[in-house]
Structures are given as structure tokens and as C-alpha cells.
Amino acid sequence: MHFSKFYVAISLISSAFALPMTSTPIERRALQFRKYADFEISDGKAGNALAEAQAKFPIDTSNLKGVSASDLAIINAARETAEAAETDAFNGQIKAASGSAATTLQNGKIKNKVLKLFLEVTALQIQQAQGSNKASKIAEEQKKLNNNINLDKKAAGQASKGVVFTGDVQPDN
């Protein structure tokens, strides 16, 4: 009887030592770095770009203050990559194309712009929630995002084509 009480007491004491002893919160990441080809949304059909962008970057918008620095860095890097794809790949290919090929690429560029602006607005909202004053920049970028969402919806059902782009920006974390 005394032996079992002793065994229980030792077990409880050793369990307490097994618990984490740090007061530093554990960083929870929702995102992982991916190359542009793995998160681009330009291929397919126009009309649903915002939902496609949200699916590629599932951020808990009910707790933007709790978004990790690593996830914010990934969002910023993905936005920079999408912007580079627009300026370094889409623009030249659209200029060189004509007819339906140009329209298909333009639809892809608009979807890419929705992705880029969604990431920009999301990053700004996270920074705002974490203490930075980004309200005017959020309003400015949200207006651009809404405009491109409307352009995407106007082209709903039309073919959309992406570009091959390998200039991935690495996150700063």
C-alpha cells in the first residue's frame, strides 16, 4: 500500500518536470513557402479569383493579431513574387500576343493581380492588427483589389492563362 502511494507521488513529480518550462509562446504557422508555380491562380477560368486566392493562403482572419511573423513573411514574399510575375512575365507576353491569346493572358493577369492585392491587403491588415497604423494604405489597396475582383467577375467563364515564372522571392524569416 505504501509502495503504491510512493509510486504515484514519484510519477506525479516526474510528470511535472516533463512539462515545457518556457514562458515563450510557441509560434504556430499556417503557411509554408511555396514557389510561384505552386500558388499561382491564373490558369483556368476567370470569375472566381478571390476565392482561389483565399484558398491558396488560408489565414484565420478572426485573429490577425495572432498571425506569426513567419506567416507574414511568407505572405509578403508571395505578394512580391506575384508582382514580379506581373511585371516581368505577364506584361511582355500580353504585349507580344494578339486576339484571343492576348485576352486569355489578360484574364490571367487580372487573376494574378487579385492574388497580389489580396496578399497586400491581408499583410497590411495583419500589420494593423499587430499595432502598425496602416488604415489609409489598406483603403487604397482594397480599392484596387475591388476593381480587379470586378474585372475578374466581368470575364467570368472565359479562359484564363498563367505564365511560367521562376523569380520566387524568399521570405525574410
C-alpha positions as CSV (number, residue, x, y, z in Angstrom):
1,M,0.0,0.0,0.0
2,H,2.8,2.4,1.0
3,F,4.7,1.4,-2.1
4,S,1.8,2.3,-4.5
5,K,1.4,5.8,-2.8
6,F,5.1,6.3,-3.2
7,Y,5.0,5.2,-6.9
8,V,2.0,7.6,-7.6
9,A,3.8,10.5,-5.9
10,I,7.0,9.9,-7.9
11,S,5.0,9.6,-11.1
12,L,3.3,13.0,-10.5
13,I,6.6,14.7,-9.6
14,S,8.3,13.4,-12.7
15,S,5.3,14.4,-14.9
16,A,5.6,18.0,-13.7
17,F,9.3,18.0,-14.8
18,A,8.3,16.8,-18.2
19,L,6.1,19.8,-18.9
20,P,7.6,22.6,-21.0
21,M,9.4,25.1,-18.8
22,T,9.4,28.1,-21.2
23,S,7.2,31.1,-21.0
24,T,7.8,31.9,-24.7
25,P,4.7,31.2,-26.7
26,I,5.0,28.5,-29.4
27,E,4.8,30.0,-32.8
28,R,2.0,28.4,-34.9
29,R,2.5,28.6,-38.6
30,A,-0.4,28.2,-41.0
31,L,1.7,28.7,-44.2
32,Q,4.8,27.2,-45.8
33,F,6.9,28.8,-48.5
34,R,5.9,27.7,-52.0
35,K,7.2,28.5,-55.4
36,Y,5.0,30.7,-57.7
37,A,4.0,27.7,-59.8
38,D,2.5,26.1,-56.7
39,F,0.4,29.1,-55.6
40,E,-0.5,30.9,-58.8
41,I,-4.2,31.1,-59.7
42,S,-4.1,32.4,-63.3
43,D,-4.7,29.2,-65.1
44,G,-8.2,28.0,-65.7
45,K,-11.3,30.2,-65.9
46,A,-11.9,33.8,-64.9
47,G,-14.6,34.8,-62.4
48,N,-13.6,33.3,-59.0
49,A,-10.1,34.8,-58.4
50,L,-10.7,36.0,-54.8
51,A,-11.9,32.6,-53.6
52,E,-9.0,30.9,-55.4
53,A,-6.5,33.3,-53.7
54,Q,-8.1,32.8,-50.3
55,A,-7.9,29.0,-50.7
56,K,-4.1,29.2,-51.5
57,F,-3.4,31.4,-48.4
58,P,-5.8,30.3,-45.6
59,I,-5.3,32.9,-42.9
60,D,-7.5,33.0,-39.8
61,T,-9.0,36.5,-40.3
62,S,-10.7,36.3,-36.9
63,N,-7.3,36.6,-35.2
64,L,-5.0,38.6,-37.4
65,K,-3.1,39.8,-34.3
66,G,-2.1,36.2,-33.8
67,V,-0.6,35.6,-37.2
68,S,3.0,34.6,-36.8
69,A,5.9,36.6,-38.1
70,S,6.8,33.7,-40.3
71,D,3.4,33.6,-42.0
72,L,3.5,37.4,-42.5
73,A,6.9,37.0,-44.2
74,I,5.6,34.3,-46.5
75,I,2.6,36.4,-47.4
76,N,4.9,39.4,-48.2
77,A,7.3,37.2,-50.3
78,A,4.3,35.7,-52.2
79,R,3.0,39.2,-52.9
80,E,6.4,40.3,-54.2
81,T,6.6,37.2,-56.3
82,A,3.1,37.7,-57.8
83,E,4.0,41.4,-58.6
84,A,7.3,40.3,-60.2
85,A,5.4,37.7,-62.3
86,E,3.0,40.5,-63.5
87,T,5.8,43.0,-64.4
88,D,8.4,40.5,-65.7
89,A,6.3,37.9,-67.4
90,F,2.6,38.8,-68.0
91,N,3.2,42.3,-69.4
92,G,5.7,41.2,-72.1
93,Q,3.7,38.1,-73.1
94,I,0.4,40.1,-73.4
95,K,2.2,42.8,-75.5
96,A,3.6,40.1,-77.8
97,A,0.2,38.3,-78.1
98,S,-2.9,39.2,-80.1
99,G,-6.5,38.2,-80.3
100,S,-7.9,35.5,-78.0
101,A,-4.4,34.6,-76.8
102,A,-3.9,38.2,-75.5
103,T,-7.4,38.1,-73.9
104,T,-6.6,34.8,-72.2
105,L,-3.3,36.1,-70.8
106,Q,-5.0,39.4,-69.8
107,N,-7.6,37.4,-67.8
108,G,-4.7,35.5,-66.2
109,K,-3.0,38.8,-65.3
110,I,-6.2,40.1,-63.7
111,K,-6.4,36.9,-61.6
112,N,-2.7,37.4,-60.7
113,K,-3.5,41.0,-59.7
114,V,-6.3,39.8,-57.4
115,L,-3.9,37.4,-55.8
116,K,-1.2,40.1,-55.4
117,L,-3.6,42.6,-54.0
118,F,-5.3,40.1,-51.7
119,L,-1.9,39.3,-50.3
120,E,-1.1,43.0,-49.9
121,V,-4.3,43.8,-48.2
122,T,-4.0,40.8,-45.9
123,A,-0.4,41.7,-44.9
124,L,-1.5,45.3,-44.2
125,Q,-4.5,44.1,-42.1
126,I,-2.1,41.8,-40.1
127,Q,0.3,44.7,-39.5
128,Q,-2.6,46.9,-38.5
129,A,-3.9,44.3,-36.1
130,Q,-0.4,43.9,-34.6
131,G,-0.1,47.7,-33.9
132,S,1.0,49.5,-37.0
133,N,-1.2,52.2,-38.5
134,K,-1.9,51.0,-42.0
135,A,-5.5,52.2,-42.4
136,S,-5.0,54.6,-45.3
137,K,-2.8,52.1,-47.2
138,I,-5.4,49.4,-46.6
139,A,-8.2,51.6,-48.0
140,E,-6.0,52.4,-51.1
141,E,-5.1,48.7,-51.8
142,Q,-8.6,47.5,-51.0
143,K,-10.0,49.8,-53.7
144,K,-7.5,48.3,-56.3
145,L,-8.4,44.8,-55.1
146,N,-12.2,45.5,-55.5
147,N,-11.6,46.9,-59.0
148,N,-9.7,43.8,-60.1
149,I,-12.2,41.5,-58.5
150,N,-14.9,43.2,-60.6
151,L,-12.8,42.9,-63.8
152,D,-12.4,39.2,-63.0
153,K,-16.1,38.7,-62.4
154,K,-16.9,40.5,-65.7
155,A,-14.8,37.9,-67.5
156,A,-16.4,35.0,-65.6
157,G,-16.3,31.8,-67.6
158,Q,-13.6,33.0,-70.1
159,A,-10.4,31.1,-70.4
160,S,-7.5,32.4,-68.3
161,K,-3.8,31.6,-68.8
162,G,-0.9,31.9,-66.4
163,V,2.8,32.4,-67.2
164,V,5.9,30.4,-66.3
165,F,7.7,32.4,-63.7
166,T,10.7,31.3,-61.6
167,G,11.7,34.5,-59.9
168,D,10.4,33.5,-56.5
169,V,11.1,35.9,-53.6
170,Q,12.2,34.1,-50.4
171,P,10.5,35.1,-47.1
172,D,12.5,37.2,-44.7
173,N,12.4,34.9,-41.7
